[in-house]
Amino acid sequence: MGDDRKPDYDAKYEMAPQSEGDIEKGEVKIADGHGGSDEKKPASEDNEWGGLNKAELLEVADTPFWNWTRNILLVLFWVGWVAMLVAAIVIVVKVPRCPEVEWWEKSVFYRVVPQSFKDSNGDGYGDLQGLTKKLDYVQGIGAEVLVLSSIYQQSLQGQDLGQEIVNFTNVDKRLGTLKDFDDFMTSAEEKDLKVILEFVPNHSSKDHPWFLASRNSTGNFSDYYVWKECGDGTNPPNEWLNKFGDSAWTYDAVRKQCYYHYLKAEQPDLNYDNTNVQMAIEDALKFWFDRKVDGFIFSDVDYIFESSDVATALGNRRRRQATGSTDAPAAATTTPAAAADATVSAAATVPAAASATTNMAMKPSSEPEPSSEPEPSNEPEPTGSSQYKCVGDACPGMQAKLHDLLVRWREVFRQNTYLGKYRLLVTETERFPNDAVLQFGNDSREADLVINLGFAKSIEANPTVDSIQGAVAKWLKGKEDGGFEKRWNTWTLGDESMSRIASRAGEKFARSLNFILLTLPGTPITYYGEELGALDLAVGGVDASRGPMYWANFTNGNFTASNATAWLDLPTDSNYSVEVQDADMKSSLSVFKQLASFHGEPSMTAGEYHLMHSSGTVYAYLRQFPDWPGYLVVNNFGSSSTKIDFEVKLGETVFTHGVFKLSSSGIMPEKTKLALTDITVDAFTSILVEIKK
């Protein structure tokens, strides 16, 4: 609808034609709207609220007041601009610079067994939906990277969780579906959590379709595993032992040959001398990269390659049979490592780049001819279950093959890395430090991180300063000797392959060991439940350290439905539950959270490590990044309190006092300012002291 008054309004107030002269004189012609003559009136008379005209503005602008105002504002503008420039320069020059570190170098890693974390459907097994619901907890304890132990589809007959894989590109049915995994990844991404998968490359289940085809000598699958003639099974190819001290060979009645397995007979080793195997594994990695995982931890890499010279060991056996001797000659060791030294030592001298190039196009290997016996090594001969723990030059051939494989994997990771999505390659090893650090790669980058399981395994019942500090020193020395000083450290107290730290070392040491884990230089990788001081289950065996997470003092610990049966027993002591410890500021969980927050400080993330004391029952060190507050970590492993005197020097400044920040007991002293020359630490306790100007 329109307004019928509008025509009258427009006519009444219609502007009459104006001349420049009229405007300059400040006069405006106004039509009367009734056909009358135009009347000239001063603009000010007609519009008392009108603004100043041009002439008036120029007149006012030229007054002293406005001249001074304008000049003062101009001066203030330039003074402010210069002040901001100077302030920016001062900030850049004077304010301490932050360390330049990657996300995997500054983060706390949290490793879980998904089947034991949280059950969402009441079947007694933890699953991906349950894990998704508990991502806030993972964030809450200070972790930024979540590591999932083997999630791949398992054999229905399998007894070793995560190890008897029948499909590398699907999740285990007890965990859920691929859609559940995709939903989990979406939730993790929304919370800025990185997700790393454990990958088990060494073996599969004997129920895997690859093995079923291989035992029938079907096409390319025929050599997917390591097969050798062994008569009717009573005459193994050699005396190699598996990890448990039994024969590493098992007879298969279908193929009428023996297959090799370093672990259980249900877990046959894949033959990585076959490029088809390598390509199949690479395809599996790409499959998970397409589902947005941030990287992989490759477990059991020490066992991937055996000596290709099985025939040498077999020849030694035949010679002994011919001579009637029952004793194996010293050189005819039962280990793949020693056999490798005889035939492939030359491979170690091949430049890494050339070796990798050759390996990219290698053909499946055939059985070599028997060679002469190798020269005895000066290194202690590994035997039995330690057969892969070769040191120095004891297994150059196998190490050369492993490096070639890591180069191939690195290329797959590189091809799947893009802006904002770096794919992390991590290896897990039990080798001695001098050999383990080689997995970083000499001439080309191989592993981003090498998980040092040797540190975890050095911690036994009632650990001592010598054992712990000695393990730290050996790793750092191994890196230095190998030229890898700038590569990042990792530290872990254990995983599902070993007893929990509170059971292995003793509950009274668990908190101090967590203190060390989160304050040593490098990336800490903690195993779920360690933040609570959880203990092994009474069941023993491989499942002892895989107990379900105890969430609350409720039936079944709120891990699964109250009317369900958990796949493993839960703890019976509610003091190990998240609910109880979350409410106690002195609990193991509360202390862990505070430690994790300190791990983000520049000096803890990337500061230098200075050993301050290592004798008796006290292990102390200083962490300090240039121009940032340093942190003194003092650990007392003794059964009584101890006093110690420190002289702390940062740059040219000697510090006599520090500020008490945290104790493993959760107890804070009344006075937090401490004299560094007179620090008292209670029995089985660790403390954190800040040192700053």
C-alpha positions as CSV (number, residue, x, y, z in Angstrom):
1,M,0.0,0.0,0.0
2,G,1.2,3.5,-0.9
3,D,0.9,6.8,1.0
4,D,-1.6,9.1,-0.8
5,R,0.0,12.1,0.9
6,K,3.3,11.7,-0.8
7,P,2.5,13.8,-4.0
8,D,1.4,16.8,-1.8
9,Y,4.5,16.5,0.3
10,D,6.9,16.4,-2.7
11,A,5.1,19.4,-4.3
12,K,5.2,21.4,-1.2
13,Y,8.9,20.9,-0.5
14,E,10.2,20.8,-4.0
15,M,13.5,22.5,-4.4
16,A,13.5,25.3,-6.9
17,P,16.3,25.6,-9.4
18,Q,19.4,27.0,-7.8
19,S,22.1,29.2,-9.2
20,E,25.8,29.1,-8.1
21,G,25.5,32.7,-7.0
22,D,22.6,31.9,-4.7
23,I,24.4,29.1,-3.1
24,E,27.5,31.2,-2.5
25,K,25.4,33.9,-0.9
26,G,23.9,31.3,1.4
27,E,20.4,31.8,-0.2
28,V,18.1,29.0,-1.2
29,K,15.1,29.2,-3.5
30,I,12.1,27.3,-2.1
31,A,9.0,26.6,-4.2
32,D,5.8,27.2,-2.3
33,G,4.1,24.2,-3.9
34,H,1.0,26.3,-5.0
35,G,2.3,27.9,-8.1
36,G,3.5,31.0,-6.3
37,S,6.7,32.8,-7.0
38,D,10.0,31.6,-5.6
39,E,11.3,33.4,-2.5
40,K,14.9,33.9,-1.6
41,K,15.7,33.4,2.0
42,P,19.0,33.0,3.9
43,A,19.8,29.3,4.5
44,S,20.5,29.9,8.1
45,E,17.0,31.5,8.5
46,D,15.3,28.6,6.9
47,N,17.3,25.8,8.6
48,E,18.6,26.8,12.0
49,W,20.0,23.3,12.5
50,G,22.0,23.2,9.3
51,G,25.8,22.6,9.2
52,L,28.5,25.2,8.4
53,N,29.0,26.1,4.8
54,K,32.4,25.9,3.1
55,A,33.5,29.4,3.8
56,E,32.6,29.1,7.5
57,L,34.4,25.8,7.8
58,L,37.6,27.3,6.3
59,E,37.3,30.3,8.6
60,V,37.0,28.1,11.7
61,A,39.7,25.7,10.7
62,D,42.2,28.5,10.5
63,T,41.8,29.6,14.1
64,P,44.7,29.1,16.5
65,F,42.8,26.6,18.6
66,W,42.2,24.2,15.8
67,N,45.7,24.7,14.4
68,W,47.2,23.7,17.8
69,T,44.8,20.8,18.2
70,R,45.7,19.5,14.7
71,N,49.4,19.8,15.3
72,I,49.3,18.1,18.7
73,L,47.3,15.2,17.3
74,L,49.8,14.8,14.5
75,V,52.7,14.7,16.9
76,L,51.0,12.2,19.1
77,F,50.3,10.0,16.2
78,W,53.9,9.8,15.2
79,V,55.1,9.5,18.8
80,G,52.7,6.5,19.2
81,W,53.8,4.9,16.0
82,V,57.5,5.2,16.9
83,A,56.8,3.9,20.4
84,M,55.0,0.8,19.0
85,L,57.9,0.2,16.6
86,V,60.4,0.4,19.5
87,A,58.3,-1.9,21.7
88,A,58.0,-4.5,18.9
89,I,61.8,-4.4,18.5
90,V,62.3,-4.8,22.3
91,I,59.9,-7.7,22.4
92,V,61.6,-9.5,19.5
93,V,65.1,-8.9,21.1
94,K,64.4,-9.2,24.8
95,V,61.5,-11.7,25.2
96,P,62.7,-15.3,25.4
97,R,62.2,-17.2,22.2
98,C,60.1,-20.3,22.3
99,P,61.6,-23.6,21.2
100,E,60.9,-24.7,17.6
101,V,59.5,-28.2,18.0
102,E,57.1,-30.4,16.1
103,W,53.8,-31.7,17.5
104,W,55.3,-35.1,18.2
105,E,58.2,-33.6,20.1
106,K,56.2,-31.5,22.5
107,S,53.3,-33.8,23.2
108,V,52.6,-36.5,25.8
109,F,51.7,-39.8,24.1
110,Y,49.0,-42.0,25.7
111,R,48.9,-45.6,24.7
112,V,45.8,-47.7,25.2
113,V,44.6,-51.2,24.5
114,P,41.1,-50.3,23.1
115,Q,39.6,-53.7,24.2
116,S,40.3,-52.6,27.8
117,F,39.5,-49.0,27.8
118,K,35.7,-48.6,27.7
119,D,32.8,-50.9,26.6
120,S,29.9,-49.1,25.0
121,N,27.6,-52.1,24.2
122,G,27.8,-54.4,27.2
123,D,29.6,-57.3,25.5
124,G,32.5,-57.1,28.0
125,Y,35.1,-55.8,25.4
126,G,36.2,-52.2,25.1
127,D,35.4,-50.8,21.7
128,L,35.8,-47.8,19.5
129,Q,32.5,-46.1,20.5
130,G,33.5,-46.4,24.1
131,L,37.0,-45.0,23.4
132,T,35.3,-42.1,21.5
133,K,33.3,-41.3,24.6
134,K,36.5,-41.1,26.8
135,L,38.5,-38.7,24.6
136,D,37.8,-35.9,27.1
137,Y,39.6,-38.0,29.7
138,V,42.6,-38.4,27.4
139,Q,42.8,-34.7,26.9
140,G,42.2,-34.0,30.6
141,I,45.3,-35.8,31.7
142,G,47.4,-33.7,29.4
143,A,47.9,-36.1,26.5
144,E,47.8,-34.8,22.9
145,V,48.6,-38.0,21.0
146,L,46.6,-41.2,21.4
147,V,48.3,-44.4,20.5
148,L,46.1,-47.4,19.8
149,S,47.6,-50.9,20.2
150,S,46.8,-53.3,17.4
151,I,43.2,-52.9,16.3
152,Y,43.2,-55.1,13.3
153,Q,40.8,-58.0,12.6
154,Q,41.9,-61.0,14.7
155,S,41.6,-64.8,14.3
156,L,38.5,-66.1,16.1
157,Q,40.8,-68.8,17.6
158,G,43.5,-66.3,18.5
159,Q,44.6,-66.1,22.1
160,D,47.2,-63.4,21.8
161,L,45.3,-60.1,21.6
162,G,46.3,-57.9,18.7
163,Q,48.9,-60.3,17.4
164,E,47.0,-62.9,15.4
165,I,45.9,-60.7,12.5
166,V,43.7,-62.0,9.6
167,N,43.1,-58.7,7.9
168,F,45.4,-55.7,8.0
169,T,42.7,-53.4,6.6
170,N,39.8,-53.9,8.9
171,V,39.1,-53.4,12.6
172,D,38.5,-56.4,14.9
173,K,34.8,-57.2,15.2
174,R,34.9,-56.8,18.9
175,L,36.0,-53.2,18.5
176,G,33.3,-52.3,16.1
177,T,33.2,-51.3,12.4
178,L,35.2,-49.1,10.0
179,K,32.4,-46.6,10.4
180,D,33.0,-46.6,14.1
181,F,36.6,-46.0,13.4
182,D,35.9,-43.1,11.1
183,D,33.6,-41.5,13.7
184,F,36.3,-41.9,16.3
185,M,38.8,-40.2,14.0
186,T,36.4,-37.3,13.4
187,S,35.9,-36.8,17.2
188,A,39.6,-37.0,17.8
189,E,40.3,-34.4,15.1
190,E,37.7,-32.1,16.6
191,K,39.5,-32.2,19.9
192,D,42.9,-31.7,18.3
193,L,44.1,-35.2,19.3
194,K,46.6,-36.9,17.0
195,V,46.0,-40.7,16.5
196,I,48.8,-43.2,16.0
197,L,48.2,-46.8,15.3
198,E,50.5,-49.7,16.3
199,F,51.3,-51.8,13.2
200,V,52.5,-55.4,13.6
201,P,54.5,-56.0,10.4
202,N,56.5,-59.1,11.4
203,H,53.8,-61.7,11.2
204,S,50.2,-62.6,10.7
205,S,47.9,-65.2,12.0
206,K,48.1,-68.7,10.5
207,D,44.4,-68.2,9.7
208,H,45.2,-65.2,7.5
209,P,44.1,-65.8,3.8
210,W,47.7,-65.1,2.8
211,F,49.0,-68.0,4.9
212,L,46.1,-70.3,3.8
213,A,47.1,-69.6,0.2
214,S,50.8,-69.9,0.9
215,R,50.5,-73.4,2.5
216,N,48.8,-74.5,-0.7
217,S,51.6,-72.9,-2.8
218,T,49.0,-70.7,-4.5
219,G,50.5,-68.2,-7.0
220,N,52.5,-65.3,-5.6
221,F,51.4,-66.2,-2.1
222,S,53.6,-69.3,-2.2
223,D,56.6,-67.3,-0.8
224,Y,54.7,-64.9,1.4
225,Y,56.1,-66.8,4.4
226,V,59.5,-68.4,5.2
227,W,59.2,-72.1,4.2
228,K,62.0,-74.7,4.3
229,E,62.3,-78.5,3.8
230,C,62.4,-80.4,7.0
231,G,61.5,-84.0,6.2
232,D,58.5,-85.0,8.1
233,G,59.1,-82.2,10.7
234,T,61.6,-84.2,12.7
235,N,64.6,-82.6,11.0
236,P,64.2,-78.7,11.3
237,P,66.3,-76.6,8.8
238,N,68.5,-75.4,11.7
239,E,68.5,-74.9,15.5
240,W,67.0,-71.4,15.5
241,L,64.9,-70.9,18.6
242,N,61.9,-68.7,18.9
243,K,61.4,-66.0,21.6
244,F,60.2,-68.5,24.1
245,G,63.2,-70.9,23.7
246,D,61.4,-73.5,21.6
247,S,62.1,-74.4,18.0
248,A,61.4,-71.5,15.6
249,W,60.1,-74.0,13.0
250,T,56.8,-75.8,12.8
251,Y,55.8,-78.5,10.3
252,D,52.8,-77.9,8.1
253,A,51.1,-81.2,6.9
254,V,49.5,-79.5,4.0
255,R,52.6,-78.0,2.4
256,K,54.8,-80.7,3.9
257,Q,57.4,-78.1,4.8
258,C,58.3,-76.2,8.0
259,Y,57.5,-72.5,8.3
260,Y,59.4,-70.1,10.5
261,H,58.0,-68.1,13.4
262,Y,60.0,-66.1,15.9
263,L,56.9,-65.9,18.2
264,K,54.2,-68.5,18.5
265,A,53.5,-71.2,16.0
266,E,50.1,-69.4,15.4
267,Q,52.0,-66.3,14.2
268,P,54.1,-67.2,11.1
269,D,56.7,-64.6,10.0
270,L,56.1,-62.8,6.8
271,N,58.8,-63.1,4.2
272,Y,60.0,-59.5,3.5
273,D,62.5,-60.7,0.9
274,N,59.4,-61.0,-1.2
275,T,58.5,-57.6,-2.8
276,N,54.9,-58.7,-3.1
277,V,54.8,-58.8,0.7
278,Q,56.3,-55.4,1.0
279,M,53.8,-53.9,-1.5
280,A,50.9,-55.6,0.3
281,I,51.9,-54.0,3.6
282,E,52.4,-50.6,2.0
283,D,48.9,-50.9,0.6
284,A,47.6,-51.5,4.1
285,L,49.4,-48.4,5.4
286,K,47.8,-46.3,2.6
287,F,44.4,-47.7,3.6
288,W,44.7,-46.3,7.1
289,F,46.2,-43.0,5.9
290,D,43.1,-42.5,3.8
291,R,41.2,-42.8,7.1
292,K,43.2,-39.8,8.5
293,V,45.5,-41.6,10.9
294,D,48.6,-39.4,11.8
295,G,51.2,-42.2,11.8
296,F,52.2,-45.7,12.9
297,I,54.4,-47.3,15.5
298,F,56.0,-50.4,14.0
299,S,56.4,-53.0,16.7
300,D,58.7,-56.0,16.5
301,V,60.9,-54.5,13.7
302,D,63.9,-56.2,15.2
303,Y,62.4,-59.5,14.0
304,I,61.3,-58.6,10.4
305,F,64.4,-60.0,8.7
306,E,66.0,-63.3,9.4
307,S,69.2,-64.5,7.9
308,S,68.6,-65.5,4.3
309,D,71.4,-68.1,4.7
310,V,69.3,-70.8,6.2
311,A,71.4,-73.2,4.2
312,T,74.6,-72.5,6.1
313,A,72.9,-73.5,9.3
314,L,71.5,-76.6,7.6
315,G,74.9,-77.5,6.2
316,N,76.4,-77.3,9.7
317,R,73.7,-79.6,11.0
318,R,74.4,-82.1,8.2
319,R,78.2,-82.0,8.9
320,R,77.6,-82.7,12.5
321,Q,75.3,-85.6,11.6
322,A,78.0,-87.0,9.2
323,T,80.7,-86.8,11.8
324,G,78.6,-88.0,14.6
325,S,79.2,-84.9,16.6
326,T,76.4,-83.7,18.9
327,D,78.0,-80.3,19.7
328,A,77.4,-77.4,17.5
329,P,80.7,-75.6,16.6
330,A,81.0,-72.1,18.1
331,A,80.6,-70.5,14.7
332,A,77.5,-72.5,13.8
333,T,75.3,-70.5,16.1
334,T,71.6,-71.2,16.4
335,T,70.8,-67.6,15.7
336,P,69.8,-65.9,12.4
337,A,71.9,-63.0,13.5
338,A,75.1,-65.0,13.5
339,A,74.3,-66.7,10.2
340,A,73.7,-63.4,8.6
341,D,77.2,-62.3,9.4
342,A,78.7,-65.0,7.3
343,T,77.0,-64.2,4.0
344,V,75.6,-60.7,3.8
345,S,78.2,-58.6,5.7
346,A,79.0,-57.0,2.4
347,A,75.5,-55.5,2.2
348,A,76.4,-53.3,5.2
349,T,79.1,-51.6,3.2
350,V,76.7,-50.6,0.4
351,P,75.9,-46.9,0.5
352,A,72.4,-46.5,1.9
353,A,71.0,-44.7,-1.1
354,A,72.3,-47.4,-3.5
355,S,71.1,-50.1,-1.2
356,A,67.7,-48.6,-1.0
357,T,67.4,-48.2,-4.8
358,T,68.4,-51.8,-5.3
359,N,65.9,-53.0,-2.8
360,M,63.0,-51.1,-4.4
361,A,63.2,-53.5,-7.4
362,M,64.4,-56.7,-5.7
363,K,63.0,-60.1,-6.6
364,P,61.8,-62.7,-4.2
365,S,64.9,-64.4,-2.9
366,S,65.7,-68.1,-3.5
367,E,67.6,-70.3,-1.1
368,P,71.4,-69.6,-1.4
369,E,74.0,-72.2,-1.6
370,P,75.8,-73.3,1.6
371,S,78.8,-71.1,2.4
372,S,81.8,-71.5,4.6
373,E,81.5,-71.0,8.3
374,P,81.6,-67.4,9.5
375,E,84.5,-66.0,11.5
376,P,83.7,-65.9,15.2
377,S,82.6,-62.5,16.4
378,N,84.3,-60.6,19.2
379,E,80.8,-59.8,20.6
380,P,79.1,-62.1,23.1
381,E,77.1,-64.6,21.1
382,P,73.4,-64.2,21.4
383,T,71.6,-67.4,21.9
384,G,68.1,-68.8,22.6
385,S,65.4,-66.2,23.0
386,S,68.0,-63.4,22.5
387,Q,68.7,-64.5,18.9
388,Y,67.9,-61.1,17.4
389,K,69.7,-59.0,19.9
390,C,72.9,-58.7,17.8
391,V,75.2,-55.7,18.5
392,G,77.7,-53.8,16.5
393,D,78.6,-55.6,13.4
394,A,77.0,-59.0,14.4
395,C,74.1,-58.6,12.0
396,P,75.0,-56.1,9.3
397,G,73.0,-57.9,6.6
398,M,69.8,-57.9,8.5
399,Q,70.3,-54.3,9.5
400,A,70.9,-53.3,5.9
401,K,67.7,-54.9,4.8
402,L,65.8,-53.3,7.6
403,H,67.1,-49.8,6.6
404,D,66.1,-50.4,3.0
405,L,62.6,-51.3,4.2
406,L,62.4,-48.2,6.4
407,V,63.4,-46.1,3.4
408,R,60.5,-47.6,1.4
409,W,58.1,-47.0,4.2
410,R,59.4,-43.4,4.6
411,E,58.5,-42.8,0.9
412,V,55.0,-44.0,1.5
413,F,54.7,-41.7,4.5
414,R,56.1,-38.8,2.4
415,Q,53.6,-39.4,-0.4
416,N,50.8,-39.3,2.1
417,T,51.9,-36.1,3.9
418,Y,50.4,-32.8,3.0
419,L,50.1,-29.3,4.5
420,G,48.8,-29.7,8.1
421,K,49.0,-33.5,8.1
422,Y,52.5,-34.9,8.8
423,R,52.6,-38.7,8.9
424,L,54.8,-39.9,11.8
425,L,57.0,-43.0,11.4
426,V,58.0,-44.6,14.7
427,T,59.8,-47.8,15.3
428,E,59.9,-49.8,18.5
429,T,63.1,-51.7,19.3
430,E,64.8,-53.8,22.0
431,R,68.2,-53.5,20.5
432,F,71.2,-52.0,22.3
433,P,71.3,-48.2,21.9
434,N,74.2,-48.2,19.4
435,D,72.2,-50.4,17.0
436,A,68.7,-49.0,17.9
437,V,69.7,-45.4,17.0
438,L,70.6,-46.5,13.4
439,Q,66.8,-46.8,12.8
440,F,66.8,-43.0,12.6
441,G,68.7,-43.4,9.3
442,N,72.1,-42.2,8.3
443,D,72.0,-40.9,4.8
444,S,68.2,-40.5,4.6
445,R,65.6,-39.9,7.2
446,E,63.9,-43.2,8.3
447,A,62.2,-43.2,11.7
448,D,61.1,-39.9,13.2
449,L,61.1,-41.5,16.6
450,V,62.7,-44.7,17.9
451,I,60.9,-46.1,21.0
452,N,63.6,-47.2,23.4
453,L,62.2,-50.3,25.1
454,G,65.6,-50.9,26.6
455,F,64.9,-48.1,29.1
456,A,61.7,-49.7,30.2
457,K,63.2,-53.2,30.5
458,S,66.1,-51.8,32.6
459,I,63.6,-51.0,35.4
460,E,63.1,-54.0,37.6
461,A,62.1,-54.6,41.2
462,N,63.5,-52.0,43.6
463,P,65.2,-49.9,40.9
464,T,68.4,-48.2,41.7
465,V,69.9,-44.9,40.7
466,D,72.6,-46.7,38.8
467,S,70.1,-48.8,36.8
468,I,67.9,-45.8,35.8
469,Q,70.5,-43.2,35.2
470,G,72.7,-45.8,33.5
471,A,69.9,-46.6,31.0
472,V,69.5,-42.9,30.3
473,A,73.2,-42.4,29.8
474,K,73.5,-45.4,27.5
475,W,70.8,-44.2,25.2
476,L,72.2,-40.6,25.1
477,K,75.7,-42.0,24.5
478,G,74.4,-44.3,21.7
479,K,72.9,-41.3,19.9
480,E,76.1,-39.3,20.3
481,D,78.3,-42.1,19.1
482,G,76.1,-42.6,16.1
483,G,75.9,-38.9,15.2
484,F,72.3,-38.6,16.1
485,E,72.6,-36.1,18.9
486,K,69.9,-33.8,17.4
487,R,67.3,-36.6,17.0
488,W,64.5,-36.7,19.5
489,N,64.4,-39.1,22.4
490,T,61.4,-41.1,23.5
491,W,60.9,-42.7,27.0
492,T,58.4,-45.2,28.1
493,L,57.9,-47.3,31.3
494,G,56.2,-50.1,29.4
495,D,53.4,-51.4,27.2
496,E,51.2,-54.5,27.0
497,S,54.2,-56.7,26.3
498,M,55.6,-56.3,29.8
499,S,54.5,-56.1,33.4
500,R,53.0,-52.8,34.6
501,I,55.6,-50.5,36.1
502,A,53.9,-50.4,39.6
503,S,54.0,-54.3,39.7
504,R,57.5,-54.6,38.1
505,A,59.3,-51.9,40.1
506,G,57.1,-51.7,43.2
507,E,54.2,-49.3,44.0
508,K,56.4,-47.1,46.1
509,F,58.6,-46.3,43.1
510,A,55.7,-45.8,40.6
511,R,55.2,-42.1,41.1
512,S,58.9,-41.2,41.0
513,L,59.2,-43.2,37.8
514,N,56.3,-41.2,36.3
515,F,58.1,-38.1,37.4
516,I,61.2,-39.1,35.5
517,L,59.2,-40.2,32.4
518,L,57.6,-36.7,32.1
519,T,60.8,-34.7,32.8
520,L,63.5,-36.4,30.8
521,P,64.5,-34.7,27.5
522,G,62.2,-36.1,24.8
523,T,58.7,-37.5,24.2
524,P,57.1,-39.4,27.1
525,I,54.9,-42.3,26.1
526,T,52.7,-43.5,28.9
527,Y,50.6,-46.7,29.0
528,Y,47.0,-46.4,30.1
529,G,46.5,-46.9,33.8
530,E,50.1,-45.9,34.7
531,E,48.7,-42.5,35.6
532,L,46.6,-44.3,38.3
533,G,49.5,-46.5,39.5
534,A,47.5,-49.6,38.2
535,L,48.8,-53.1,39.0
536,D,49.0,-56.3,37.0
537,L,46.0,-58.6,37.1
538,A,46.3,-61.9,38.9
539,V,45.7,-63.8,35.7
540,G,49.4,-63.6,34.8
541,G,50.7,-64.2,31.3
542,V,50.4,-61.7,28.4
543,D,47.0,-60.4,29.6
544,A,48.3,-59.4,33.1
545,S,49.0,-55.8,32.0
546,R,45.9,-55.5,29.8
547,G,43.4,-55.1,32.6
548,P,40.2,-53.0,31.9
549,M,40.3,-49.4,32.9
550,Y,38.7,-48.8,36.3
551,W,36.6,-45.7,35.8
552,A,34.4,-45.5,39.0
553,N,33.6,-47.3,42.2
554,F,30.7,-49.1,40.6
555,T,29.8,-52.6,39.5
556,N,32.4,-53.6,36.8
557,G,34.2,-50.3,37.5
558,N,31.9,-48.6,34.9
559,F,34.1,-50.2,32.3
560,T,31.1,-52.3,31.0
561,A,27.5,-52.7,31.9
562,S,26.8,-53.9,35.5
563,N,25.2,-57.1,34.3
564,A,28.0,-57.9,31.8
565,T,31.1,-59.9,32.2
566,A,34.3,-58.1,31.4
567,W,36.7,-60.0,29.2
568,L,39.3,-59.7,32.0
569,D,38.9,-59.1,35.7
570,L,38.8,-55.6,37.0
571,P,40.7,-54.3,40.1
572,T,38.9,-54.7,43.3
573,D,40.5,-51.7,45.1
574,S,38.5,-48.5,44.3
575,N,41.6,-46.4,45.1
576,Y,42.8,-47.3,41.6
577,S,39.7,-45.8,40.0
578,V,39.6,-42.5,38.0
579,E,36.6,-41.3,40.1
580,V,38.4,-41.6,43.4
581,Q,41.7,-40.3,42.3
582,D,40.2,-37.4,40.4
583,A,38.7,-36.1,43.7
584,D,42.0,-36.3,45.5
585,M,44.5,-33.6,44.8
586,K,47.3,-35.8,46.2
587,S,46.5,-38.8,44.1
588,S,48.7,-40.4,41.5
589,L,46.3,-39.1,38.8
590,S,46.3,-35.5,40.0
591,V,50.1,-35.4,40.2
592,F,50.4,-36.9,36.7
593,K,48.1,-34.2,35.3
594,Q,50.3,-31.5,36.9
595,L,53.4,-33.1,35.6
596,A,52.0,-33.2,32.1
597,S,51.2,-29.5,32.3
598,F,54.9,-28.8,33.2
599,H,56.0,-30.9,30.2
600,G,54.7,-28.1,28.0
601,E,57.1,-25.6,29.5
602,P,59.9,-24.6,27.1
603,S,62.7,-25.9,29.4
604,M,60.9,-29.3,29.8
605,T,59.9,-29.6,26.1
606,A,63.3,-28.7,24.6
607,G,65.7,-27.7,27.4
608,E,69.1,-29.2,27.8
609,Y,69.7,-32.1,30.2
610,H,72.4,-31.5,32.8
611,L,73.1,-34.4,35.2
612,M,73.4,-32.8,38.7
613,H,73.7,-35.8,41.0
614,S,73.8,-39.5,40.5
615,S,75.0,-41.5,43.5
616,G,73.6,-43.2,46.5
617,T,69.8,-43.0,46.4
618,V,69.6,-39.6,44.6
619,Y,69.2,-39.0,40.9
620,A,68.9,-35.3,40.0
621,Y,69.1,-33.3,36.8
622,L,68.4,-29.9,35.5
623,R,66.3,-29.0,32.4
624,Q,66.8,-25.6,31.0
625,F,66.0,-23.8,27.7
626,P,67.9,-20.5,27.1
627,D,66.3,-17.4,28.8
628,W,63.5,-19.5,30.3
629,P,63.1,-20.7,33.9
630,G,64.9,-24.0,34.5
631,Y,63.7,-27.0,36.4
632,L,65.6,-29.0,38.9
633,V,64.3,-32.6,39.2
634,V,65.4,-34.5,42.3
635,N,64.5,-38.2,42.8
636,N,65.1,-40.0,46.0
637,F,64.9,-43.8,45.7
638,G,66.0,-44.4,49.3
639,S,63.9,-45.6,52.2
640,S,64.7,-42.5,54.2
641,S,64.7,-38.8,53.6
642,T,67.9,-37.3,52.4
643,K,69.5,-33.8,52.3
644,I,71.5,-32.6,49.3
645,D,73.4,-29.5,48.4
646,F,73.1,-28.1,44.8
647,E,75.1,-25.4,43.0
648,V,73.0,-24.3,40.0
649,K,74.5,-22.1,37.4
650,L,72.6,-20.8,34.4
651,G,74.8,-18.9,32.1
652,E,76.9,-16.6,34.2
653,T,74.4,-16.6,37.1
654,V,74.7,-18.8,40.1
655,F,71.4,-19.5,41.8
656,T,71.1,-20.2,45.5
657,H,67.3,-20.4,45.8
658,G,64.5,-22.0,43.8
659,V,60.7,-22.3,44.0
660,F,59.1,-25.6,45.0
661,K,56.6,-26.5,42.3
662,L,55.5,-30.2,42.7
663,S,56.1,-33.3,44.7
664,S,55.3,-36.9,43.6
665,S,53.5,-37.3,46.9
666,G,51.2,-34.3,46.1
667,I,52.2,-32.6,49.3
668,M,53.3,-29.0,49.1
669,P,55.6,-27.5,51.8
670,E,54.5,-24.4,53.8
671,K,57.3,-22.4,52.4
672,T,57.8,-22.9,48.7
673,K,61.1,-20.9,48.4
674,L,64.0,-23.3,48.9
675,A,67.7,-22.9,49.5
676,L,69.4,-25.0,46.9
677,T,72.2,-25.7,49.2
678,D,69.9,-27.5,51.7
679,I,67.2,-29.5,49.9
680,T,65.5,-32.3,51.8
681,V,63.6,-35.0,49.8
682,D,61.4,-37.6,51.5
683,A,61.8,-41.3,51.0
684,F,60.7,-42.7,47.6
685,T,59.8,-39.1,46.5
686,S,60.6,-36.8,43.6
687,I,60.3,-33.0,43.6
688,L,60.3,-30.3,41.0
689,V,62.0,-27.0,41.7
690,E,61.8,-24.0,39.4
691,I,65.0,-21.9,38.9
692,K,64.5,-18.4,37.5
693,K,65.9,-14.9,37.8
